[in-house]
């Protein structure tokens, strides 16, 4: 690991000031990707600004069906929130199957979304839940936030402060995890509103990262049933091929995980 300067911010304003004074700084939330990358000398920030102790970035607030989750809230806190489980158990289930206990107690929802790993779980949920990503400067709809592999709409120095969404009538997340990393080789989050509108977010499979699948959404809007997706085509040409799975295999996984998610919902 290259030498770096560590800073612990007590407020968003202080974090912004620290970052502004850094030559080439990085914000640190859970550090589940950044720290290993630094250890491998694939990243060498001059400064790390730790956001994990900023009180205004933590916590879960539920008002009716409206949900707000602070960016520094850990996966474990999301997984075990009784208030959140009462209205949106699907997001709790998703968080409870991220990595292992050590990862869940350190990793944060804001860090995961900001990193936008193509196999991360939260991005699929954010798309399916039509979430709003709140930053220290603005609010960004999830559909405009995720822009490509490890890429987002965040500007230089911008900090995610929270995510907001309205709990749907029905929702569930199912993934086929890599047995070693537990990242999704294909993960599908389905959400159905009271008006029948259905959104399907897919992670772990897309060559450009997380995406919605219009064909699956149309089929499930017409017939909310696992059987409805049987004849939906998932185009393998837009999917990843790597040492773990071919694009064709991932295309089948997307259909299978969608069936399972609808059944679970």
C-alpha positions as CSV (number, residue, x, y, z in Angstrom):
1,X,0.0,0.0,0.0
2,X,1.2,3.5,-0.9
3,X,1.5,6.1,1.8
4,X,-1.7,8.1,2.5
5,X,-3.0,10.6,4.9
6,X,-6.0,9.6,7.0
7,X,-8.7,12.1,8.1
8,X,-11.8,11.5,10.2
9,X,-14.6,14.0,9.4
10,X,-17.1,14.9,12.1
11,X,-19.5,16.7,9.7
12,X,-20.3,16.9,6.0
13,X,-18.9,20.4,5.8
14,X,-15.7,19.3,7.4
15,X,-15.4,16.4,5.0
16,X,-15.8,18.7,2.0
17,X,-13.1,21.0,3.5
18,X,-10.7,18.1,4.0
19,X,-11.3,16.9,0.5
20,X,-10.8,20.3,-0.9
21,X,-7.4,20.5,0.7
22,X,-6.3,17.1,-0.6
23,X,-4.1,16.7,-3.6
24,X,-5.9,13.6,-4.8
25,X,-8.3,12.5,-2.1
26,X,-10.9,9.8,-1.7
27,X,-13.9,9.5,0.5
28,X,-13.9,6.4,2.7
29,X,-17.2,4.9,3.8
30,X,-17.1,1.1,4.3
31,X,-13.9,0.7,2.4
32,X,-14.8,-2.8,1.2
33,X,-13.5,-2.0,-2.3
34,X,-11.2,1.0,-1.8
35,X,-8.9,-0.5,0.9
36,X,-8.2,-3.8,-1.0
37,X,-7.6,-1.8,-4.1
38,X,-5.1,0.3,-2.2
39,X,-3.4,-2.8,-0.7
40,X,-2.9,-4.1,-4.3
41,X,-1.4,-0.7,-5.2
42,X,-4.1,-0.2,-7.9
43,X,-5.1,3.1,-6.2
44,X,-3.0,5.6,-4.4
45,X,-5.1,8.5,-3.0
46,X,-3.0,11.2,-1.3
47,X,-5.7,11.4,1.4
48,X,-8.6,9.4,2.8
49,X,-11.5,11.3,4.3
50,X,-13.5,8.9,6.6
51,X,-17.2,9.6,6.5
52,X,-18.3,6.8,8.9
53,X,-18.5,8.9,12.1
54,X,-20.7,11.6,10.6
55,X,-23.9,11.3,12.6
56,X,-26.1,13.0,9.9
57,X,-25.2,10.3,7.4
58,X,-26.4,7.4,9.7
59,X,-29.8,6.0,10.5
60,X,-33.1,4.7,9.0
61,X,-36.2,6.8,9.1
62,X,-39.7,5.4,8.1
63,X,-42.7,7.6,7.7
64,X,-45.7,5.7,6.5
65,X,-44.4,4.0,3.4
66,X,-41.6,6.6,2.8
67,X,-38.1,5.4,3.7
68,X,-34.9,7.3,4.2
69,X,-31.6,5.5,4.8
70,X,-28.5,7.4,5.7
71,X,-25.5,6.8,3.4
72,X,-23.2,5.6,6.3
73,X,-25.8,3.1,7.5
74,X,-24.2,-0.4,7.4
75,X,-25.6,-3.4,5.6
76,X,-26.1,-5.1,9.0
77,X,-28.2,-2.1,10.3
78,X,-30.3,-2.3,7.2
79,X,-30.7,-6.1,7.5
80,X,-31.8,-5.9,11.1
81,X,-34.0,-2.8,11.1
82,X,-37.5,-3.8,12.4
83,X,-39.0,-0.6,11.2
84,X,-37.8,-1.2,7.7
85,X,-38.7,-4.9,7.7
86,X,-42.3,-4.0,8.6
87,X,-42.8,-2.2,5.3
88,X,-40.0,-3.4,3.0
89,X,-38.6,-6.7,4.0
90,X,-37.0,-7.2,0.6
91,X,-34.3,-4.6,1.2
92,X,-33.5,-6.2,4.6
93,X,-33.2,-9.5,2.9
94,X,-30.9,-8.1,0.3
95,X,-28.6,-6.5,2.9
96,X,-28.6,-9.6,5.0
97,X,-27.0,-11.6,2.2
98,X,-24.2,-9.2,1.2
99,X,-20.8,-10.8,1.7
100,X,-20.1,-12.2,5.2
101,X,-20.7,-10.8,8.7
102,X,-17.5,-8.8,8.7
103,X,-18.4,-7.1,5.4
104,X,-22.0,-6.4,6.6
105,X,-20.8,-4.7,9.8
106,X,-18.3,-2.5,7.9
107,X,-19.8,-1.9,4.4
108,X,-22.4,0.9,4.0
109,X,-25.2,1.5,1.5
110,X,-23.7,4.8,0.4
111,X,-20.3,3.3,-0.2
112,X,-21.8,0.4,-2.3
113,X,-23.9,2.8,-4.4
114,X,-21.1,5.2,-5.0
115,X,-18.7,2.4,-6.1
116,X,-21.4,0.9,-8.4
117,X,-19.7,-2.4,-8.7
118,X,-21.4,-4.3,-11.6
119,X,-22.1,-7.2,-9.3
120,X,-23.2,-5.2,-6.2
121,X,-26.7,-5.8,-4.8
122,X,-28.0,-2.4,-3.9
123,X,-28.0,-0.8,-7.4
124,X,-30.6,-3.3,-8.6
125,X,-32.8,-2.4,-5.6
126,X,-32.4,1.3,-6.2
127,X,-33.5,1.0,-9.8
128,X,-36.4,-1.3,-9.0
129,X,-37.6,0.9,-6.1
130,X,-37.3,4.1,-8.2
131,X,-35.1,5.5,-5.4
132,X,-33.7,9.0,-5.1
133,X,-30.0,9.3,-4.3
134,X,-29.5,12.4,-2.1
135,X,-26.1,14.1,-2.0
136,X,-24.7,17.2,-0.3
137,X,-25.6,19.2,-3.5
138,X,-28.7,17.7,-5.1
139,X,-31.1,14.8,-5.6
140,X,-30.6,12.3,-8.4
141,X,-33.1,9.7,-9.6
142,X,-31.6,6.2,-9.6
143,X,-32.2,5.9,-13.3
144,X,-29.9,8.8,-13.9
145,X,-27.4,7.9,-11.2
146,X,-25.9,4.7,-12.5
147,X,-24.0,5.4,-15.7
148,X,-21.8,2.4,-16.4
149,X,-19.3,0.0,-14.8
150,X,-18.0,1.6,-11.6
151,X,-19.4,4.9,-12.9
152,X,-22.1,7.2,-11.5
153,X,-23.4,10.7,-12.0
154,X,-21.5,11.9,-8.9
155,X,-19.3,14.9,-9.5
156,X,-15.8,15.5,-8.1
157,X,-16.0,15.7,-4.3
158,X,-19.8,15.1,-4.1
159,X,-21.0,13.1,-1.1
160,X,-24.0,10.7,-1.0
161,X,-25.9,11.6,2.2
162,X,-28.9,9.3,1.9
163,X,-31.3,7.3,-0.3
164,X,-35.0,7.8,-0.4
165,X,-37.8,5.6,-1.7
166,X,-41.4,4.6,-1.2
167,X,-42.0,1.0,-0.2
168,X,-43.8,-0.9,-2.9
169,X,-46.8,-3.2,-2.4
170,X,-44.7,-6.3,-3.2
171,X,-40.9,-6.8,-3.7
172,X,-38.2,-9.3,-3.4
173,X,-34.5,-9.9,-4.4
174,X,-33.0,-13.1,-5.5
175,X,-29.4,-13.7,-6.6
176,X,-27.1,-16.4,-7.8
177,X,-24.0,-15.7,-5.8
178,X,-20.4,-16.5,-6.8
179,X,-19.5,-19.1,-4.2
180,X,-16.2,-17.4,-3.3
181,X,-17.0,-13.7,-3.3
182,X,-20.7,-13.9,-2.8
183,X,-21.1,-11.2,-5.4
184,X,-24.1,-11.7,-7.7
185,X,-23.4,-13.6,-11.0
186,X,-27.0,-12.5,-11.6
187,X,-29.3,-10.8,-9.2
188,X,-32.8,-9.6,-9.8
189,X,-34.9,-7.2,-7.6
190,X,-38.6,-7.0,-8.5
191,X,-41.0,-4.4,-7.2
192,X,-44.7,-4.0,-7.8
193,X,-46.7,-0.9,-7.0
194,X,-50.3,-0.8,-6.0
195,X,-51.2,0.6,-9.4
196,X,-49.7,-2.6,-11.0
197,X,-46.5,-0.9,-12.2
198,X,-43.6,-3.3,-12.1
199,X,-39.9,-2.5,-12.1
200,X,-37.1,-5.1,-12.5
201,X,-33.5,-4.3,-11.6
202,X,-30.8,-6.6,-12.7
203,X,-27.2,-6.7,-11.4
204,X,-24.2,-9.0,-11.9
205,X,-25.1,-9.7,-15.5
206,X,-24.9,-6.5,-17.6
207,X,-21.9,-5.6,-19.7
208,X,-22.6,-2.0,-18.8
209,X,-23.6,-2.6,-15.2
210,X,-27.0,-2.6,-13.5
211,X,-30.0,-2.2,-15.7
212,X,-33.8,-2.5,-15.9
213,X,-35.4,-5.1,-18.2
214,X,-38.4,-3.8,-20.1
215,X,-39.5,-7.2,-21.4
216,X,-39.7,-8.7,-17.9
217,X,-41.4,-5.6,-16.6
218,X,-44.1,-5.7,-19.3
219,X,-44.7,-9.4,-18.7
220,X,-45.1,-9.0,-15.0
221,X,-47.2,-5.9,-15.3
222,X,-49.6,-8.0,-17.4
223,X,-49.4,-11.1,-15.2
224,X,-47.8,-11.0,-11.7
225,X,-46.8,-14.6,-11.7
226,X,-43.5,-16.5,-12.0
227,X,-44.9,-18.2,-15.1
228,X,-45.2,-14.9,-16.9
229,X,-41.4,-14.6,-17.5
230,X,-41.0,-18.1,-19.1
231,X,-41.2,-16.8,-22.6
232,X,-39.4,-13.5,-22.1
233,X,-36.2,-13.1,-24.1
234,X,-33.1,-11.9,-22.3
235,X,-30.6,-10.8,-24.9
236,X,-27.3,-12.4,-24.1
237,X,-25.4,-10.0,-26.4
238,X,-25.7,-7.3,-23.7
239,X,-24.5,-9.5,-20.9
240,X,-21.1,-10.4,-19.4
241,X,-19.0,-13.3,-20.2
242,X,-16.1,-14.2,-17.8
243,X,-14.4,-17.1,-16.2
244,X,-17.4,-17.6,-13.9
245,X,-20.2,-17.8,-16.5
246,X,-21.0,-17.2,-20.2
247,X,-23.4,-14.5,-21.3
248,X,-25.9,-17.2,-22.4
249,X,-25.7,-18.8,-18.9
250,X,-26.3,-15.4,-17.3
251,X,-29.3,-14.7,-19.6
252,X,-30.9,-17.9,-18.2
253,X,-30.0,-16.9,-14.6
254,X,-31.8,-13.6,-15.1
255,X,-35.0,-15.4,-16.0
256,X,-34.6,-17.9,-13.2
257,X,-33.8,-15.3,-10.5
258,X,-36.8,-13.2,-11.7
259,X,-39.1,-16.2,-11.3
260,X,-37.7,-16.9,-7.8
261,X,-38.1,-13.2,-6.8
262,X,-41.7,-13.0,-7.9
263,X,-42.5,-16.2,-6.1
264,X,-40.8,-14.8,-2.9
265,X,-42.6,-11.5,-3.2
